[in-house]
Amino acid sequence: MTNIQISRRFIMYYFFLQKVVFGLKNYLLFKASDKLKLNSKKALFGIIISVTVVVSIVLAIFFNPFKSNVQVFSDSLSALVSKSQELTRKYQEEVGKWNMKKYDNLTMVTITDRYLSQFEELENEARNLSVPNGHDNIKNSFIRSLESEAASYEHFKNYLITGNRTEDQLSNDNLSLAYQYEKDYADFLLKNH
């Protein structure tokens, strides 16, 4: 073998080995890439599953498709009742301060006006409440209760301004009426919660 033949063979082996090494390198990279792709796919699949579970839980909690219209109405009404109870409690605390002479009549009139506007907002929310068939009376009882309570506070305000005992009596009468209406929707909520 001559030097030229050896060189040629060497070059051929060199290129052959280079192809083998390059091919092996590509093969390994391809396999590693497949593993990475597989791991990436597994990670992506895991993320998708996690997001699906979280979204499902949120939907089940807030938008339960298995809730009946009556249950949805009951939940909505219950939320409004809680707001009205909190509003009543806070207003009665203010009346208690007035009774203990911490507020004068003019201050109590201003406080009453502030609460009357909040009761009006709550009435508007109640009027917009969706009602399933056959339950209009429940919604109306709640609205009438709110209206009677607000009327009571309006008469109380008039009493504070004028000192007229008739206004004080009208205030008490309207508050009693509010409690009578409350019984209707309270019974409904007890049965549906």
Number of C-alpha atoms within 10 A of each C-alpha: 6 7 8 9 10 11 13 12 12 12 12 12 13 13 13 12 12 12 12 14 12 13 12 12 12 13 13 12 13 13 12 12 14 13 12 13 14 12 12 13 13 12 12 13 12 12 12 12 12 12 12 12 12 12 12 14 13 12 12 13 10 9 12 13 9 8 11 11 13 16 15 16 21 23 15 15 24 18 12 18 20 11 14 20 12 12 17 17 12 13 18 12 12 17 17 13 14 15 11 10 10 12 16 13 15 12 12 20 20 12 16 20 14 12 18 20 12 15 20 14 12 19 21 12 13 19 14 9 14 16 19 14 8 8 14 11 12 23 21 16 19 25 21 19 26 26 21 22 25 25 20 24 25 21 22 25 23 18 20 19 14 10 13 13 13 13 21 19 15 18 24 18 16 21 20 16 18 23 15 15 19 19 15 17 23 17 11 14 18 10 9 13 9
